[in-house]
Amino acid sequence: MKNLIQSVLLLAVLMSTTGAQELIYYAQVGDKLTLKPPGSFSQKYVYWYFGELEVAGRNSMGATWTSKESRWKDRLSLSSDDSLIIKNLQQEDFWTKFKFQVLISSSDRSVYTYKLLKLTVSVNPPSLLLPGDSLSLSCNAETQGLKPEIHWLNPQGVKKEIEPHVIVTSQDNGNWTCVVTNAKQEKPAKVSVTVMDLSPAPLSPLYTSKSSKALIVPCSILPHISWEQIKAKEIQEVHWQFIPELGSSPQTLFSLSLEDKLTWQPEQNRGLRPVKDPKERDLSLIRNQGSEDRGDYVCTLKFKNGVSLNRTVHVKVLQITSSPGTELISGQQLNLTCSLGHLLPSDLRLKWVPPEQASLSSLSLGSDGHPTHLTIPEVGTGDGGKWRCELWQNVTRLTSAEITLKIEPKLSVWMLVVICSVTVIVILLLILIFILYQQRQRKMRHLGRRLCQCKTPKPKGFYRT
């Protein structure tokens, strides 16, 4: 197994064997193992042996050495406390005894022996699993005397029965631990189990508004899972859906073409687009500008065997509405409402930020002066401009919404007199122009009749009647 056991001191049973002391260690092939001396032996000669072969040592002056043989090259080192560190344990390192020898005097030597027993864990099948698949785990420990007790811990550290097998869920993804118990000491060995799953959805809703900047709706495949593994499990469909908060039917936003190129096919994008190339296993969507699309965004992977993996992201939209509108006349009553479309949870609060020149300053709102509904009995021209409503959770601002009001000045009596006077003058001028125009038209018609000529004029002279 490639998984390393960081702590491999699994058993320290001191036994009497022909004047020597024997310590038993459990480990796995490929592990990094540290054999510790039973005490401190500074200013003494110490030696480490594998069988009868000297592999490491230190003299009384502190100089150390390790074996240069090809078998041990770059695998052995000696720590400051004389521990022998063995990298990448091999099959042939087990059962042959290591020995630690301390030279106290020419006639006084202490020898300690170490026996390595092999611990083997395996998983079947070793490939990617889907929720509902059957998993078999095996843990074999070589025995030295009494047979050790063995049990398994799932990735959450909970003891679990695995005989004869276990039906996996997404919670079973991660390291399973085989625990070998002998002489009241526990020896852990881990094995990795990969269960297909998506990254966790946000625990809290995402908050946005129409005036907010980019919104990212997250969904991704766990980084250690490749598309080749997913395709081998016969994936059939990958898509995004949007379910409006009001309970309308789901609307498909994007579908992923599962050909070699892995391209998104938009259906109703609603201003969204994929964040990255799906080959990078990031299926997230992004919107550059906020919108009022509050509801659930659902990322779904479907497989041939009927297994479906879903991640639902809840999106809440903060919105400001103004009554009677955004264009008012000074003196009118103004009603502003800022809400998520429902009552705020107890851990959220609002903060109103009016224009700087507004008669109702942000300071006058106070800690309890930021209600959902805000009423100004008579607005003034200073209340015009940009109003902002912020949504806070403790000391974190989640989002904000903005609205721009236009306040026209109220007309005074003098202004009404002036406007009426100007209107009367304009009307009189129009009447005068009309009368002059009519008179001119009559004169033109009369002149036309006086200048009329006959077709057969009579010659000059006197005529008898």
C-alpha positions in Angstrom: 0.0 0.0 0.0 1.2 3.5 -0.8 -0.4 5.0 2.3 2.1 5.6 5.0 1.5 5.1 8.7 3.0 8.0 10.5 3.0 6.4 13.8 4.1 2.8 13.7 5.0 2.0 17.3 2.3 -0.6 17.5 3.5 -2.9 20.2 6.2 -2.7 22.8 6.2 -6.0 24.6 9.4 -6.7 26.5 10.3 -10.3 26.5 13.1 -12.2 28.1 15.1 -14.1 25.3 18.5 -15.4 26.2 19.5 -12.4 28.1 18.3 -9.9 25.5 15.1 -7.8 25.4 12.8 -8.1 22.3 10.4 -5.4 21.2 7.7 -6.1 18.6 6.6 -3.5 16.0 3.8 -3.7 13.4 4.2 -1.9 10.1 3.3 -2.0 6.4 5.3 -2.4 3.3 6.3 1.0 2.1 6.1 2.7 5.5 8.6 4.9 7.2 9.5 3.3 10.5 11.4 4.7 13.5 13.1 2.1 15.9 13.7 3.9 19.2 16.4 2.8 21.8 15.1 1.9 25.2 16.9 4.8 26.8 19.6 7.5 26.4 23.2 6.4 25.8 25.2 9.6 25.2 29.0 9.2 25.2 28.6 5.5 24.6 29.2 3.5 21.5 26.0 2.4 19.9 25.4 0.0 17.0 22.4 -1.1 14.9 22.4 -4.5 13.3 20.1 -6.2 10.8 20.6 -9.9 11.6 24.4 -10.0 12.0 25.1 -7.1 9.6 26.0 -3.8 11.1 23.9 -1.1 9.4 24.4 2.1 11.5 26.2 3.4 14.6 27.6 6.2 16.6 30.9 6.6 18.5 31.4 8.4 21.8 32.4 11.6 20.0 29.1 11.8 18.3 30.2 10.7 14.8 27.5 8.6 13.0 27.5 6.3 10.0 25.0 4.2 8.0 25.5 1.2 5.7 26.5 2.0 2.1 25.2 -1.2 0.7 22.8 -0.8 -2.3 20.0 -2.4 -0.3 20.1 0.3 2.4 21.3 3.2 0.3 19.2 6.4 1.0 16.9 4.3 3.3 18.7 4.6 6.7 19.4 7.5 8.9 20.3 8.0 12.6 18.5 10.6 14.6 20.0 12.7 17.5 18.6 10.3 20.1 20.1 7.2 18.3 16.8 6.1 16.8 17.1 4.1 13.5 14.9 5.6 10.8 14.1 3.2 8.0 12.4 4.6 4.9 10.2 2.6 2.4 10.1 -0.7 4.3 10.6 -3.7 2.0 9.1 -7.2 2.2 12.5 -8.7 3.2 12.8 -6.3 6.2 10.2 -8.2 8.1 10.9 -11.1 10.5 14.7 -10.7 10.4 15.5 -9.1 13.7 17.1 -5.7 14.1 19.4 -5.3 17.1 20.5 -2.3 19.1 23.7 -2.7 21.0 25.2 -0.4 23.6 28.9 -0.8 24.4 29.3 0.3 28.1 32.7 -1.1 28.5 34.9 -3.8 26.8 33.2 -6.5 28.9 29.7 -4.9 29.4 27.3 -4.8 26.5 23.5 -4.4 26.4 21.6 -5.8 23.4 17.9 -5.1 22.5 16.2 -6.9 19.7 13.3 -5.6 17.5 11.0 -7.8 15.5 9.0 -6.4 12.6 5.6 -8.0 12.0 3.7 -7.2 8.8 0.3 -5.5 8.7 -1.6 -5.7 5.4 -4.8 -3.8 4.6 -6.6 -4.0 1.3 -9.8 -2.7 -0.3 -11.9 -4.4 -3.0 -12.8 -3.1 -5.4 -9.9 -0.6 -5.4 -11.5 1.6 -8.1 -14.0 4.5 -7.8 -17.2 3.5 -6.0 -20.7 5.0 -6.3 -23.1 5.4 -3.4 -24.8 2.0 -3.0 -21.8 -0.1 -4.2 -20.6 -3.0 -2.1 -17.1 -2.6 -0.5 -14.9 -5.3 1.1 -12.1 -4.4 3.5 -9.3 -6.7 4.6 -6.9 -6.3 7.5 -4.3 -9.1 8.2 -1.8 -8.9 11.1 1.0 -11.5 11.5 0.8 -13.0 14.9 3.4 -13.4 17.6 1.9 -15.5 20.3 -1.7 -14.4 20.9 -3.9 -13.4 18.0 -4.5 -9.6 18.1 -8.0 -8.1 18.0 -9.0 -6.2 14.9 -11.7 -3.6 14.2 -12.4 -0.9 11.6 -13.1 2.8 11.9 -14.8 4.7 9.1 -13.5 8.1 7.9 -15.5 9.8 10.7 -13.7 7.7 13.3 -16.8 5.6 14.1 -16.4 1.8 14.7 -18.1 -0.1 12.0 -18.7 -3.7 11.2 -17.5 -4.6 7.7 -18.3 -8.4 7.6 -18.9 -9.6 5.0 -19.0 -6.2 3.3 -20.4 -2.7 3.6 -22.8 -0.8 1.4 -21.1 2.6 0.9 -22.5 6.1 1.0 -20.8 9.4 0.2 -19.9 9.6 3.9 -17.6 6.5 3.4 -15.2 8.5 1.2 -11.8 8.9 2.8 -9.4 6.9 5.0 -10.6 3.8 6.7 -8.5 2.7 9.7 -7.8 -0.9 10.7 -7.0 -0.9 14.4 -5.0 -3.9 15.7 -5.1 -4.4 19.5 -2.5 -6.5 21.2 -1.2 -6.3 24.8 -3.6 -3.4 25.4 -1.9 -1.3 22.8 -3.6 -0.1 19.5 -1.9 -0.2 16.1 -3.6 1.8 13.3 -3.3 1.2 9.6 -5.1 3.2 7.0 -6.5 2.5 3.6 -8.0 4.9 1.2 -11.6 4.4 -0.2 -12.8 6.7 -3.0 -16.6 7.2 -3.3 -17.9 9.4 -6.0 -19.2 12.7 -4.7 -19.5 16.4 -5.3 -18.0 19.1 -3.1 -20.2 20.1 -0.2 -22.8 22.8 -0.9 -22.6 26.0 1.2 -24.1 25.5 4.6 -25.8 28.9 4.4 -27.7 30.5 1.5 -25.9 32.8 -0.9 -27.1 36.4 -0.6 -27.2 38.8 -3.5 -29.2 41.7 -5.0 -29.8 43.3 -8.4 -27.1 45.9 -7.6 -24.6 43.4 -6.4 -21.5 42.3 -8.3 -20.6 38.8 -9.4 -22.4 35.8 -7.9 -20.8 32.4 -8.0 -23.0 29.3 -7.6 -20.5 26.6 -6.6 -20.4 22.9 -7.6 -17.4 20.8 -8.3 -16.2 17.2 -8.5 -13.8 16.2 -5.7 -10.2 16.9 -6.9 -8.9 13.3 -6.6 -11.6 12.0 -9.0 -10.9 12.1 -12.8 -13.3 12.2 -15.7 -11.9 8.9 -16.9 -13.0 7.3 -13.6 -16.4 9.0 -13.8 -17.0 7.8 -17.4 -16.0 4.3 -16.4 -18.9 4.4 -14.0 -21.3 5.0 -17.0 -22.3 8.6 -16.3 -25.4 9.6 -18.4 -26.2 13.2 -17.6 -24.8 16.4 -16.0 -27.0 19.5 -15.7 -27.9 22.6 -13.8 -31.5 23.4 -12.9 -33.2 26.5 -11.3 -36.2 26.2 -9.1 -37.8 29.6 -8.3 -38.6 30.4 -4.7 -42.3 30.7 -5.5 -42.5 27.0 -6.3 -42.6 27.0 -10.1 -41.5 24.0 -12.0 -37.7 23.4 -12.4 -36.0 25.2 -15.4 -33.0 23.6 -17.0 -30.1 26.1 -17.3 -27.2 24.1 -18.8 -26.6 20.5 -19.9 -23.1 19.1 -20.2 -22.2 17.3 -23.5 -20.3 14.2 -22.4 -18.3 13.8 -25.6 -14.5 14.1 -25.5 -14.7 17.9 -25.5 -17.0 18.2 -22.5 -18.9 21.4 -23.5 -21.8 23.1 -21.8 -25.0 23.5 -23.8 -27.1 26.5 -22.5 -30.9 26.2 -22.4 -32.1 29.1 -20.2 -28.9 30.7 -18.9 -30.7 33.5 -17.0 -27.5 35.6 -17.2 -25.3 32.8 -15.9 -22.3 31.2 -17.5 -19.8 28.4 -16.5 -16.8 29.5 -14.5 -14.2 27.2 -16.1 -13.6 24.4 -18.5 -15.5 21.4 -17.1 -12.5 19.2 -17.7 -11.0 20.9 -14.6 -13.9 19.3 -12.6 -15.3 22.7 -11.7 -19.0 22.9 -12.6 -19.7 26.2 -11.0 -21.8 29.0 -12.6 -21.2 32.7 -12.4 -23.2 35.8 -13.0 -21.4 39.1 -13.4 -24.3 41.2 -12.2 -26.9 40.4 -9.6 -30.5 39.6 -10.4 -33.8 38.9 -8.7 -33.7 35.2 -9.4 -34.2 33.9 -5.9 -34.6 30.2 -5.4 -32.6 26.9 -5.6 -29.9 26.1 -8.1 -29.4 22.3 -8.4 -26.3 20.7 -9.8 -27.0 17.0 -10.8 -24.9 14.0 -12.0 -26.9 10.9 -13.1 -25.4 7.5 -13.7 -26.7 4.5 -15.6 -27.4 2.4 -12.5 -29.9 5.0 -11.3 -27.6 6.8 -8.8 -28.0 10.5 -8.8 -25.7 13.0 -7.1 -27.1 16.5 -6.3 -26.0 19.7 -4.8 -28.5 22.4 -4.0 -27.4 26.0 -3.5 -30.0 28.3 -2.0 -29.9 31.9 -3.3 -31.6 34.7 -1.4 -32.1 38.1 -3.0 -32.2 41.4 -1.1 -34.6 43.9 -2.7 -35.6 47.5 -2.1 -39.1 48.8 -3.1 -40.3 52.3 -2.9 -43.9 53.6 -2.6 -45.4 55.5 -4.3 -42.4 55.2 -6.7 -38.8 56.5 -7.3 -39.9 60.0 -8.5 -41.6 62.1 -5.9 -42.4 65.7 -5.1 -41.1 67.3 -2.0 -43.6 66.9 0.8 -44.9 63.5 -0.2 -44.8 60.5 2.1 -42.1 57.9 1.2 -42.3 54.2 2.1 -39.1 52.1 1.6 -39.1 48.4 2.1 -36.0 46.2 2.2 -36.4 42.5 2.5 -35.5 39.0 1.3 -39.1 38.3 0.5 -39.7 36.7 4.0 -39.1 37.5 7.6 -35.4 37.8 8.5 -33.8 35.0 10.5 -32.8 36.1 14.0 -29.1 36.1 13.2 -29.5 38.6 10.3 -30.0 42.4 10.6 -30.5 45.3 8.2 -28.7 48.6 8.0 -30.0 51.6 6.1 -27.6 54.0 4.5 -29.4 57.1 3.1 -27.8 59.8 0.9 -25.4 62.1 2.7 -27.6 65.1 2.3 -30.8 63.3 3.5 -32.7 64.7 6.4 -32.7 61.3 8.0 -29.0 60.6 8.6 -27.5 57.1 9.1 -26.5 58.1 12.6 -30.1 58.8 13.6 -31.1 55.2 12.7 -29.3 53.7 15.7 -28.8 50.0 16.4 -32.6 49.5 16.6 -33.4 51.9 13.8 -33.0 49.7 10.8 -36.4 48.1 10.3 -37.5 46.3 7.2 -40.0 49.1 6.5 -38.8 52.8 6.6 -41.3 55.7 6.4 -40.6 59.3 5.9 -43.7 61.4 6.3 -42.5 64.3 4.1 -39.6 63.9 1.9 -37.4 66.9 0.9 -35.1 67.5 -2.0 -32.2 66.4 0.2 -33.7 62.9 0.4 -33.1 62.4 -3.3 -30.2 60.2 -4.4 -29.0 56.7 -3.7 -30.4 54.8 -0.8 -28.6 51.6 0.3 -29.8 48.7 2.4 -27.2 46.4 3.8 -27.7 42.8 5.1 -25.4 41.9 8.0 -24.7 38.7 10.0 -22.7 39.6 13.1 -19.7 41.6 11.7 -20.0 40.3 8.2 -21.8 42.2 5.4 -23.5 39.6 3.3 -24.9 41.8 0.5 -26.5 45.2 -0.2 -29.3 46.6 -2.4 -29.6 50.1 -3.8 -32.3 52.4 -5.1 -32.1 55.9 -6.5 -34.8 58.4 -5.7 -35.6 61.6 -7.6 -37.3 64.3 -5.5 -38.7 67.4 -7.3 -39.2 70.6 -5.3 -42.8 71.5 -4.2 -44.5 74.3 -6.1 -45.2 77.5 -4.0 -48.2 79.9 -4.4 -46.1 82.5 -6.1 -44.7 79.9 -8.5 -48.3 78.8 -9.3 -49.3 82.5 -10.0 -46.3 83.0 -12.3 -47.1 79.8 -14.1 -50.8 80.7 -14.5 -49.9 84.2 -15.7 -47.5 82.9 -18.3 -50.1 80.5 -19.4 -52.7 83.2 -19.8 -50.3 85.4 -21.8 -49.4 82.6 -24.1 -53.1 81.8 -24.7 -53.9 85.5 -25.4 -51.0 85.7 -27.9 -52.3 82.6 -29.6 -55.8 84.2 -29.9 -54.4 87.5 -31.2 -52.3 85.7 -33.8 -55.4 83.7 -34.9 -57.5 86.9 -35.3 -54.8 88.7 -37.3 -54.5 85.6 -39.5 -58.3 85.5 -40.2 -58.3 89.3 -41.1 -55.5 88.8 -43.5 -57.3 86.0 -45.2 -60.5 88.0 -45.7 -58.5 91.0 -47.3 -56.8 88.7 -49.7 -60.1 87.2 -50.9 -61.7 90.8 -51.4 -58.7 92.0 -53.4 -58.9 89.0 -55.6 -62.5 89.8 -56.7 -61.7 93.5 -57.6 -58.9 92.6 -59.9 -60.9 90.0 -61.9 -60.8 90.6 -65.8 -63.5 89.6 -68.4 -62.8 87.1 -71.1 -64.6 89.3 -73.9 -64.2 93.0 -73.0 -66.4 95.6 -74.8 -64.8 98.5 -76.9 -65.0 102.0 -75.6 -68.0 104.2 -76.6 -71.7 104.8 -76.1 -74.2 102.1 -76.6 -78.0 102.3 -76.9 -79.9 100.4 -74.4 
